[in-house]
């Protein structure tokens, strides 16, 4: 390739286009936008002391089992700036984190914004190559809250209504047409 372009950058645009067309139809792979729980009426139980958010958070579940992962995130057009603010804060949190798994997350994570719309929404393609083992990439606010605990809630409140759908793909390399050999056990 010339002009400093890699094989990966040449094929990501067609992949993003194909994925944007798939997002609306891949209901089995798509989860609905996060919803806030309904408010409960006050109860008469004695007040419990508040526990730190880190103790209440469930353990991370691995997002990807393949050698490469793709997250597809559709955002409402009026929430694009808020979502991109989350991405900027996530990058900062991953860079400042002392946790090795957060450093590993940042190492192979790139986010692309599709030029084509996705049913009137904006499609973001998160390309993770390689994914850090045992890490949840679907909840960026977890990583942000570890470094910026006072800012995570505000970021969530701004962007939560912007999510239309999310989906993920676990990819396993079959053949690198640029010449690198396929991983052991894969066809060449």
Secondary structure, DSSP 4 states (H G I P E B T S, - for coil): --TT--HHHHHHHHHHHHHHHHHTT-GGGEEEPP-PPPPPPP--SPPPPPPPHHHHSPPP--S--SSEEEEEEEE-GGGHHHHHHHHHHHHHHHHH---HHHHHHHHTEEEEEEEEEETTEEEEEEEESSPPTT---S-HHHHHHHH-HHHHHHHHHHHGGGEEEEEEEEE-----TTSPPPPTTS--
